Amino acid sequence: MVLVLGAAAAASQLVVPVPRFSSYFKACLTYDDNPFRYSENDLKAFRHGDDPARFPIRSADDLDIAVSAGLKCRYRRLGPGGHAWLRIKLHQYASNWEKSYGWAKLEIVQHLWKGGRLKAGLLWMPGFLIRHFQSHLTEGDEYLACRFAEYLGTVSLSQQVWRFWLTPRYRYEYDDYLPGFEYYDTRAHRPGAVLKFEVARGLELSLDYECKLAQARGPVPDISYRQHKFDLSMKSHPRNLRNLVFGAGYELASREYTTGNSPDIDPSHADRGDWIENIRLEIEYQFKAAKLVFGYRLEWREVSSPYSERIKDVKKYRRNKFSLGVVVNPARS
């Protein structure tokens, strides 16, 4: 009898807990008044019908119909356990179909000790259209669709201490451009860190910093740059409004182009600096089986260059996005 009980106890310790699964589905409609990031002068030229070869688009604004889904697997075998995420997202533009794109992301989170966890992820975006440019490898006034595929790997380590979460992070990015724009192929190291602080119950502040060191293939043009990006965000769950969540954020990216080319052969990037800023607001309301999300984003870029009069493709722009979406979380298994 003792041997039977002992064998049963040993066998129970070898049983592997069954993984638990959860998922979500999100559909979102976003009005984007400048999906191609055109400057004000470019928008006027398009509306007046000037230089149609440069603007082979149906509209300067568009409706982005986005659907996304995610599957989460929680496991606990050895140690404190962890989980894995598989996410996909598809963007379909109503008017400018060629602007549509999608991506897939795999992420694994391993809990290491109390308050500590390791995260690793890989994102793949097979094709993204920026807009139509003149290729330096073609002659005349021919404009080609400038597309690239992106591969982004991420590793981070998080530690919670009291109400603080500190997450140092490293990312490696590779952008692979289609033929005609191979000189834009870029490899980038992106070290950074995130600091979150729970100010009070239901109120969280977050500061995200990243330094991006991008090295392009070149040699002409050479879009290599060094960028510092800061993101300050806030998330609030009011106690008297349990189903509501408010979010707000401000992001600033200071970019300095590092090409060694002279302004005679590369005026678009020599001694150039960019300031890219955006402000975002978001409101969530939780129903029993779904969550309604409203968002607004204002984005703009300022460009500083002593050779601005020689830059044909102006990079300064302004962009507004209004979105309304619904998130559904099916029952967990």
Disulfide bonds with the S-S distance in Angstrom:
none
